[in-house]
Amino acid sequence: MQTRITARHFRAHPKLRQYASDRLAKLERYYDGITFAHIVLARNSGHTQGKYAEITLNVYRQKLAAEETAGTHEEAIDRCVERLRRQIVKYKAKLRDNSKNVHR
């Protein structure tokens, strides 16, 4: 899986980049057909202050996405990964369903 990490309006520390990559790699346990992942990290300003994370995964003929805001980037990444894990499980269930005409 190829991974791209984008930090908007700040420089992400190498430890944060490594943390995001490690957490994302755990999703391959659930589905090994993830071809590309894009992680966007940002700082929210204004009335909703906090850290923002958005993760987009490219799988076979589909994109799975999650975005979260939390107190730290690590929390936001963890929440996104958990949402994506649920989406991947649901996606795999649809692929395995024999009643649908889905290319495998």
Buried (B, 14 or more C-beta within 10 A) or exposed (E): BEBEBEBEEEEBEEEBBEBBBEBBEEBEEBBEBBEEBBBBBBEEEEEEEBBBBBBBBBBEEEEBEBBBBBEEBBBBBBBBBEBBBEBBEEBBEEBEEEEEEEEE
